């Protein structure tokens, strides 16, 4: 491969990455519009939970959804970046947020969790932070430091992920519940 070929391949790769990023942003904008037309808060069967997944890797996000769909029976909303996820969290009530700690971009996963705690409709919503960080002590410190409810590695087994999410949803405040002034979900 010549130097010119390498430069051409690099340009094409960058063009593809930009196109993928634009497509993800367009999808996130569309989700926000859909959510505005069908606001959360009036569950279809009275018990439907809504889980927001904030993960820049679509394959990982869909994997979480597949693992949880049957056992949790929830509605899922996926956002590829923190900015659109924060906009949605300001407008809708969620029963659980699953956030990639290492979210790239202007609003990292840590920043997103802090912002959700400060400005969302339900600041006590449970937040499960997930990460590919292999040092569990670092992950725990980052998760606790930003205000997450729980944390786990992305590589956790499907069974453990289901168990953690089910436990978080069991303690999640209901849409009609009053959030206590200290942010706690228990009196």
Buried (B, 14 or more C-beta within 10 A) or exposed (E): EEEEEEEEEEEEEEEEEEEEBEEBBEBBEEBBEEBEEEEBEEBEEEEEBBBBBBBBEEEBBBBBBEBBEEBBEBBBBBBBBBBBBBBBBEBBBBBBBBBBBBBEBEBBBBBBBBBBBEEBBBBBBBBBBBBEBEEEEEBBEBBEEBBBBBBBBBEBEEEEBBEBBEBBBEEBBEBEEEBEEEEEBEE
